Amino acid sequence: MNQASAALVSRFGQAFSLARRLWIGFSRTLAGVMPKGLYARSLLIVIVPMVILQSAIALVFMERHWQLVTFRLSSAVTQDIGALIDIHRDFGALDPDSARLEAIARQRLNLEAEILPAGPLPPALPKPFFSLVDRAMSSEIERQIRLPFWIDTVGQSDFIEVRIDMGDAILRVVAHRGQAYASNTHIFIVWMVGTALVLIAVAILFLRNQIRPILALADAAEEFGKGREVEFRPRGAREVRRAAYAFLEMKRRIERAMDQRTTMLNGVSHDLRTILTRFKLSLALLGDEAEVEELTGDVDEMQRMLEAYLAFARGDIGEASSPSDIPVLLETLRQESERLGHETEVVYTGEPIATVRPDAFKRCLANLLNNALRYGRKIRLEGSCDQKFLLIHVDDDGPGIPPNLRENAFRPFVRLDKARNQDEGGTGLGLAIARDIARAHGGDVFLATSPLGGLRASLRVPV
């Protein structure tokens, strides 16, 4: 008993695991083909249930109402044919040329009938693809008349021809298709399709107006993330307005915090620069002794470090974004690099104008270039711009940075001297400032191995 229970549990577990894998596979497949946008998904939420409901109604109508009506109409036509057979059998001797029978069929039953000489029936015709009328008529003739028959529902599209073998003669009857077939079904289909199209059009117009404020909010958040000026007014549904007001309040808080930080940094910068200026004046009055020169060098180094720290803390606060000519900026950096004795090459492709904060962006590229100049002799600046991103590579032929240390190079005050050059000084803020500026533009800075053999610093920002 225990073994049987264990086997049952094992089979259940295997079945559950298989079902789970199938469900996961189906979910991933469905996620791959489903639209990613909120507008398209909202349309699907509205349209798919409506299409399913309309299809179900059409299926019920086709399989029940339409089929029932068609069978009843075919039954009525078959009863008329049966009546003509009875008339022929009972009164055939009184009407040898069948004129009276044909008149009754034409005037009373709306049928074309004639009596043909006895003989074999034509060979059976192939069944049509949509054989509801053929099936209904054949079934009713077999049930009510029970005589050999031949039927054609295809030859003349507007008519149905039936031949009944009565033994001594053949009754040929031609009826309009509408007498045995619910021909007004297309009205229901047209009505169903028309109402569906109207509902879809209303859904599209309504959802477009509902989605538009959400898209405006997303664009405003994206622009603000890039450090650009945002002109945004909340509108739309109550929930969308609530999210928009929350975004505006967050934006005001961030701007207020940035203003406070700017004020604090300006005060700190002024006070510290004042003290350093006093040190310089005091040292200048002491003369040219060796100790004074050393102290002067220390003060100069302290001032450079102070400027670097303040630049890192300040970021690019207060500067507005504007269209900038990137190739011209790269060419300026190339000239500065060559004045320092480094072989520098510039390659640029794509749209030359990009909207950035000019001074901050130049400082970002200058930091990347200075890092390359410090450790390499040959420099290459390569830029490209498409509809989405501006990408700039700064390559050098220096010693590079091992892959496991590249992320540490962006940490503030961290210097990877062992990986690059132990004789070089610095604050360890160059790459940190560059990444901070790039992220303020909505982008980032990445490090990789350069085609020149050294380090490649890649700056990518959205345009």
C-alpha positions in Angstrom: 0.0 0.0 0.0 2.8 2.4 0.9 4.6 1.6 -2.4 1.4 2.2 -4.4 0.9 5.5 -2.6 4.5 6.6 -3.2 4.2 5.7 -6.9 0.9 7.7 -7.2 2.5 10.7 -5.5 5.6 10.4 -7.8 3.3 10.3 -10.9 1.3 13.3 -9.6 4.5 15.2 -9.0 5.8 14.4 -12.5 2.5 15.5 -14.0 2.5 18.7 -12.0 6.1 19.4 -13.1 5.2 18.8 -16.7 2.2 21.0 -16.5 4.2 23.7 -14.8 6.9 23.6 -17.6 4.2 23.8 -20.2 2.5 26.7 -18.5 5.9 28.6 -18.2 6.6 27.9 -21.9 3.2 29.1 -22.9 3.5 32.2 -20.8 6.9 33.1 -22.3 5.6 32.5 -25.8 2.5 34.7 -25.1 4.7 37.4 -23.5 6.9 37.4 -26.6 3.9 38.0 -29.0 1.9 40.3 -26.8 2.3 44.0 -27.5 4.5 45.9 -25.1 2.7 49.3 -25.2 -0.1 50.2 -22.8 -2.3 51.6 -25.7 -2.1 48.3 -27.6 -2.7 46.2 -24.5 -5.7 48.3 -23.5 -7.2 47.9 -27.0 -6.7 44.1 -26.7 -8.5 44.2 -23.3 -11.5 45.9 -25.0 -11.4 44.2 -28.4 -10.6 40.6 -27.6 -13.7 40.0 -25.2 -15.9 41.7 -27.8 -14.6 39.6 -30.6 -15.0 36.4 -28.5 -18.6 37.4 -27.6 -19.5 38.2 -31.2 -18.0 35.0 -32.4 -19.9 33.0 -29.8 -23.1 34.7 -30.8 -22.4 34.0 -34.5 -21.6 30.4 -33.7 -24.8 29.9 -31.8 -26.8 31.6 -34.5 -25.1 29.6 -37.3 -25.4 26.3 -35.5 -28.8 26.7 -34.0 -31.1 29.4 -35.5 -29.8 29.5 -39.0 -29.7 25.7 -39.3 -33.1 25.3 -37.6 -34.7 27.8 -40.0 -33.0 26.2 -43.0 -34.3 22.7 -42.0 -37.8 24.1 -41.5 -37.8 25.8 -44.9 -36.5 22.7 -46.5 -39.2 20.7 -44.8 -41.9 23.0 -46.1 -40.6 22.7 -49.7 -40.4 18.9 -49.4 -44.0 18.9 -48.2 -45.0 20.8 -51.3 -43.1 18.3 -53.5 -44.8 15.5 -51.6 -48.2 17.1 -52.3 -47.4 17.3 -56.0 -46.5 13.6 -56.0 -49.9 12.8 -54.3 -51.7 14.9 -56.9 -50.0 13.2 -59.7 -50.8 9.7 -58.3 -54.5 10.5 -57.6 -55.4 12.7 -60.5 -52.7 11.7 -63.1 -55.3 9.9 -65.3 -57.5 13.1 -65.4 -54.5 15.3 -66.3 -52.5 13.3 -68.8 -50.4 16.2 -70.0 -49.7 17.5 -66.4 -50.8 21.0 -67.2 -53.0 21.3 -64.2 -50.3 20.0 -61.9 -47.8 22.5 -63.3 -50.3 25.3 -62.9 -50.9 24.4 -59.3 -47.2 24.2 -58.6 -46.6 27.6 -60.2 -49.5 29.6 -58.9 -50.1 28.1 -55.4 -46.6 26.7 -54.4 -44.3 29.1 -56.3 -42.5 26.0 -57.8 -41.6 25.1 -61.4 -42.7 21.4 -61.9 -43.0 19.1 -64.8 -43.5 15.4 -65.3 -40.7 13.7 -67.3 -40.8 10.2 -68.8 -39.6 7.3 -66.6 -35.9 6.6 -66.8 -32.7 6.6 -64.8 -31.8 9.6 -62.6 -28.7 11.7 -63.4 -25.6 10.6 -61.7 -25.1 12.1 -58.2 -23.3 15.4 -58.1 -20.3 16.1 -55.8 -21.4 17.7 -52.5 -20.7 21.4 -52.2 -18.2 22.7 -49.6 -20.9 24.5 -47.6 -23.7 21.8 -47.9 -26.2 23.0 -45.3 -29.0 23.3 -48.0 -28.1 20.1 -49.7 -28.0 18.2 -46.4 -31.3 19.7 -45.2 -33.1 19.0 -48.4 -31.7 15.5 -48.8 -32.6 14.6 -45.2 -36.2 15.9 -45.5 -36.8 14.1 -48.9 -35.5 10.8 -47.4 -37.7 11.3 -44.3 -41.0 12.4 -46.0 -41.0 11.1 -49.5 -38.9 8.0 -49.3 -38.4 7.6 -53.0 -35.2 7.7 -55.1 -34.2 11.3 -55.8 -31.5 13.5 -57.4 -30.8 17.0 -56.1 -28.7 19.9 -57.5 -28.0 22.9 -55.2 -24.9 24.1 -57.1 -25.7 24.3 -60.8 -27.8 27.4 -60.8 -26.9 29.5 -57.8 -30.3 31.0 -57.3 -32.3 27.8 -57.7 -32.6 24.2 -56.4 -33.5 21.4 -58.7 -35.0 18.1 -57.4 -35.9 15.0 -59.4 -38.1 12.3 -57.8 -38.4 8.8 -59.4 -42.1 7.9 -59.0 -41.7 4.7 -60.9 -44.0 5.5 -63.8 -42.5 9.0 -64.3 -40.0 11.4 -62.9 -41.1 14.6 -61.2 -38.8 17.5 -61.8 -39.2 20.5 -59.4 -37.2 23.8 -59.5 -37.5 26.1 -56.5 -35.9 29.4 -55.5 -33.0 28.9 -53.1 -34.6 31.4 -50.7 -37.6 29.0 -50.3 -35.4 26.4 -48.6 -32.6 28.5 -47.2 -32.4 31.4 -44.7 -31.0 33.8 -47.2 -31.2 36.9 -44.9 -28.5 35.7 -42.6 -26.0 38.2 -44.2 -28.1 41.0 -42.6 -27.2 39.6 -39.2 -23.5 39.2 -40.1 -23.4 42.8 -41.5 -25.0 44.1 -38.4 -22.6 42.2 -36.2 -19.5 43.3 -38.1 -20.8 46.9 -38.3 -21.5 47.2 -34.6 -18.1 45.6 -33.8 -16.4 48.2 -36.0 -18.2 51.0 -34.3 -17.3 49.7 -30.9 -13.7 49.3 -31.9 -13.6 52.9 -33.3 -15.1 54.3 -30.1 -12.6 52.2 -28.0 -9.6 53.5 -30.1 -10.7 57.1 -29.8 -11.5 56.8 -26.1 -8.3 54.9 -25.2 -6.1 57.3 -27.2 -7.4 60.2 -25.1 -6.8 58.2 -21.9 -3.3 57.1 -22.9 -2.1 60.5 -24.1 -1.8 62.0 -20.6 0.2 59.0 -19.5 2.6 59.4 -22.4 2.9 63.1 -21.6 3.8 62.2 -18.0 6.4 59.6 -19.2 7.9 62.1 -21.6 8.1 64.7 -18.9 9.8 62.3 -16.5 12.3 61.3 -19.2 13.1 64.9 -20.1 13.6 65.7 -16.4 15.9 62.7 -16.1 18.0 64.0 -18.9 18.4 67.3 -17.1 16.2 69.3 -19.4 13.5 71.9 -18.8 10.1 70.4 -18.4 6.8 72.1 -19.3 4.1 69.8 -18.1 0.4 70.3 -17.0 -1.5 67.4 -15.3 -4.6 66.2 -17.2 -6.5 63.1 -17.9 -8.2 60.7 -15.5 -8.1 61.2 -11.7 -5.4 58.5 -11.1 -3.2 59.9 -13.9 -3.6 63.4 -12.5 -2.6 62.1 -9.1 0.5 60.6 -10.5 1.3 63.8 -12.4 0.9 66.0 -9.3 3.2 63.5 -7.4 5.8 63.9 -10.2 5.6 67.7 -10.1 6.0 67.7 -6.3 9.0 65.3 -6.6 10.4 67.6 -9.2 10.0 70.7 -7.0 11.7 68.9 -4.1 14.6 67.8 -6.2 15.1 71.3 -7.6 14.8 72.8 -4.1 17.5 70.3 -2.8 19.7 71.1 -5.8 19.3 74.9 -5.1 20.2 74.3 -1.4 23.2 72.3 -2.4 24.4 75.0 -4.8 24.1 77.7 -2.2 26.0 75.6 0.4 28.7 74.8 -2.1 29.1 78.4 -3.1 29.5 79.4 0.5 32.0 76.6 1.2 33.9 77.4 -2.0 34.1 81.1 -1.1 35.3 80.5 2.5 37.9 77.9 1.6 39.2 80.0 -1.4 39.6 83.0 0.9 41.7 81.0 3.4 43.9 79.6 0.6 44.4 83.1 -0.7 45.6 84.2 2.7 48.0 81.3 2.8 49.4 82.3 -0.6 49.8 85.9 0.4 51.6 84.9 3.6 53.9 82.6 1.8 54.7 85.3 -0.8 55.8 87.6 1.9 58.2 85.1 3.4 60.7 85.1 0.6 62.1 82.4 -1.7 63.4 79.8 0.8 63.2 76.1 -0.1 60.7 75.5 2.7 58.5 78.3 1.3 58.5 76.7 -2.2 57.5 73.4 -0.7 54.6 75.0 1.3 53.6 76.9 -1.9 53.4 73.6 -3.8 51.3 72.1 -1.1 48.9 75.0 -1.1 48.6 74.8 -4.9 47.9 71.0 -4.6 45.3 71.7 -2.0 43.6 74.2 -4.2 43.5 71.8 -7.1 42.1 69.1 -4.9 39.5 71.5 -3.5 38.4 72.5 -7.0 38.1 68.8 -8.0 36.0 68.0 -4.9 33.8 71.0 -5.5 33.4 70.0 -9.1 32.4 66.5 -8.1 29.9 67.7 -5.5 28.5 70.5 -7.7 28.0 68.3 -10.8 26.2 70.3 -13.5 23.7 72.2 -11.4 22.2 75.2 -13.0 23.2 74.6 -16.6 20.4 74.4 -19.1 20.4 71.9 -22.0 20.9 73.3 -25.5 21.6 71.9 -29.0 25.4 71.4 -29.3 27.7 70.6 -32.2 29.4 67.4 -31.1 32.0 67.2 -33.9 33.2 70.7 -33.1 33.5 69.7 -29.5 35.5 66.6 -30.4 37.8 68.7 -32.6 38.5 71.1 -29.8 39.5 68.2 -27.6 41.7 66.9 -30.3 43.6 70.2 -30.6 44.1 70.3 -26.9 45.4 66.7 -26.9 47.8 67.4 -29.7 49.1 70.5 -28.0 50.2 68.2 -25.2 52.1 66.0 -27.6 49.7 63.1 -28.1 48.7 61.7 -31.5 45.0 62.0 -31.6 42.4 60.9 -34.2 38.7 62.0 -34.4 36.0 60.0 -36.3 32.4 61.0 -36.2 29.3 59.7 -38.0 25.6 60.5 -37.8 23.6 63.6 -36.7 26.1 66.3 -35.6 23.7 68.2 -33.3 22.6 66.8 -29.9 20.8 68.4 -27.0 23.2 68.4 -24.0 24.4 70.6 -21.2 27.4 72.0 -23.1 29.9 72.9 -20.3 29.1 69.8 -18.3 29.3 67.5 -21.3 32.6 69.0 -22.3 33.9 68.5 -18.8 32.8 64.9 -18.9 34.6 64.3 -22.2 37.6 66.2 -21.0 37.9 64.0 -17.9 37.7 60.9 -20.1 40.3 62.4 -22.4 42.6 63.4 -19.5 42.5 59.9 -18.2 43.5 58.6 -21.6 46.3 61.3 -21.9 47.7 60.3 -18.5 48.4 56.7 -19.5 48.5 56.6 -23.3 50.4 58.1 -26.2 48.0 57.5 -29.0 44.4 58.7 -28.6 41.3 58.0 -30.7 38.0 59.8 -30.3 35.1 58.1 -32.1 31.5 59.3 -32.0 28.2 58.4 -33.6 24.6 59.6 -33.2 21.4 58.0 -34.3 17.7 58.6 -33.5 18.1 57.3 -29.9 21.6 57.7 -28.5 24.8 59.7 -28.8 27.8 57.3 -28.4 31.4 58.5 -27.9 34.4 56.2 -27.5 37.7 57.5 -26.0 40.5 54.9 -26.8 44.1 54.9 -25.7 47.1 52.6 -26.0 48.0 52.6 -22.4 48.2 49.7 -19.9 44.4 49.5 -19.5 42.5 48.4 -16.5 41.7 44.7 -15.6 38.0 43.8 -16.1 37.5 43.0 -12.4 38.7 46.5 -11.4 36.9 48.6 -14.0 33.8 49.3 -11.9 36.0 50.3 -8.9 37.5 53.0 -11.1 34.2 55.0 -10.9 34.2 55.1 -7.2 35.0 58.5 -5.8 38.5 59.0 -4.4 39.6 55.6 -5.6 42.9 55.5 -7.6 43.9 52.3 -9.4 47.6 53.3 -9.4 48.8 49.7 -9.4 46.8 48.9 -12.4 47.9 52.0 -14.3 50.9 54.1 -13.1 52.1 54.4 -9.6 53.9 57.7 -10.3 50.8 59.6 -11.2 48.9 61.7 -8.7 45.3 62.9 -8.7 42.2 62.9 -6.6 40.6 59.8 -8.1 37.5 61.8 -9.1 37.9 62.1 -12.9 35.9 59.0 -13.9 33.4 59.5 -11.1 32.7 63.1 -12.2 32.4 61.8 -15.8 29.9 59.1 -14.9 27.9 61.6 -12.6 27.5 64.0 -15.6 26.6 61.2 -17.9 23.9 59.9 -15.6 22.6 63.4 -15.1 22.0 63.4 -18.9 20.2 60.1 -18.6 23.1 58.0 -19.9 26.2 56.3 -18.5 29.9 55.7 -18.9 31.4 52.2 -19.5 34.9 50.9 -19.6 36.2 48.1 -22.0 39.3 47.0 -23.8 40.4 49.4 -26.5 41.2 48.3 -30.1 44.4 50.3 -29.6 45.4 47.9 -26.8 44.6 50.1 -23.8 41.4 51.3 -22.2 38.2 52.3 -24.0 35.9 54.7 -22.1 32.4 54.8 -23.8 30.0 57.6 -23.1 26.3 57.0 -24.1 23.5 59.5 -23.6 20.0 59.6 -25.1 19.3 62.4 -27.5 
